[in-house]
């Protein structure tokens, strides 16, 4: 301690006694020998310094409680919410057909652009036609010859019939003429059938679109021989508008839908099914922007899975949906009901169940056990346990402890998701 206040080390002493309490002590103690009066004054000064140091020490050790945590609170959002099933499904083309070569020949033309949309009846492929045109012409000639033979056989039969009535022709001659006439008529029918078959085969050389759709890339090039050992696949045409969505409903959900219909005094007929709206959303999309309706419900539950196959149909004029997409499906099952919603992040779970932290008397946090319902966007429906006037802790939840006092910042409850629009009522 004496080294601290030595004259030769005065600058260091000033630096070490930078604290306010120590500077006063240094100013008092430093100095040469003193008289009796000075020694008394120095003793009093030392006493003052000691008391000052003790006061500083007591101030440093005094406990100061931390301020209350600042949290955001909001009252539950009131709005009508439609109960619905959240399911998953896959899109499927309403029509998908392989275009094949049904007759043998060389491919002479491809009359479309790969991946282009085509109208029903549009020409897509051409197979060499000269061979089948010749067969058609030959069939026409054979038919003409058969008709001429039939006319001659008919005339001969009628002549023999007249002679037989006059007893100038025998019955055997008449029967022979009748048989010749019948054979000629049968030959005419056979020639007519051959002509129709030749016409059909000639038609197979022109492959057209059976419906409006999009044609895939061609699988066979011009000049290739097709239809040699059987039908040759040339391409596939897919109808994209409208489009199906296939999904499965569990047995419990089927019973729930039936109960909902029973409350409304309605039965699950095919006509009623087609009135039920269906909404879907793709991966990366907010909410369920695509709307359609039910189109088919399987008449039986699959016992191996306990599910019922269901299909919806959707307009797809802009081709936003392609076959094979994984989609989120939402099917409403009841009329909209006024509900209380809070942010889903405000919901906690412990051994007693789900709970929400609310602001109590004197800004003390309280814990309320609640029964959560379905999720609507970023919000969660609270079926019971929460009052509409409660202030729910929405931000700073980790700082809010039941029984602790907080500094609340009251903000409005706002829904930021497009997913919370009420679904159409079935």
C-alpha angles and dihedrals in degrees: 000000000000090000091060093061099039116130092231090058099039096128092054090048091055091050094050095046096054092129114098094236094053097045091064090052092051093051091052102045101044118094144081128276114316139206124252091269091049091050090054091049090048092051091051090048091050089051090052091049091051092050091048092051091049090050091051091050092050090050092053094050097047113116117237115190116231118253118259115275116259113235135168118240131187137177118248117272114248116211141131113270127190117221111233144164117251108211140156129236147153133248120240135186115257088219129016120168133176113229108221138179107243097182131053120254147094119296105244104176144015107204103188141057117252111260094011124137115246136189126238111280095021113146112249110163136015126203120196108283107188095088093049092043089055091050089052092051090049091051090052090052092048090051092052091050091048092050091051091050090048092052092050093047090049092051092049091049093050090049093050090047090055092049091047090056088055091046092244094116129049125238090246091057091049092050091050091051090049091052092049090052093050091049091051091050091050090049089054091053091049091050089049090053091048089052092052091048091050089050091052093049090050088051090053089064088070112061113197135180111272092205142356110292150105121289120218124225116296115260097199127051129224111278095031119129110241136184095031102134097011142317112339118213110232103172143319128254118207127194110218102176113094105017135196129234115201122199140151130241122204123239092249091053091050090055090047091053091049090051091050091051091047090056088055092048093245133127129221099252124153090256091052092049091056090056093060110100122225125200127194138185131197127225108282094023123113115235124335108308098165117080130193140134140251114279106174139014121190113245092226140041116243103243093204093059103018091230137120121226112235131180132198129194125218136187110246107178094143092046091236088145123060127188113269098032119144107232140183111236128205122188119182115223105180144024118277114277129196107255143173116241131191132176110283090229089062090066117095133185131214137155091288094053136257119348143177128210113233135180113259135185116321089010093292115152117242131190119227124193110224140178109236123212134193123328118250110191108300092342132082127215113235109210097187144350098055130091122215091234095055119114107226122205104241104163128035092026091153089060095050115088122182108258094020124114118241139186103241125211108199115216132167120261107245129182111220099180129093087210094079098073109123112258119238114273117248 
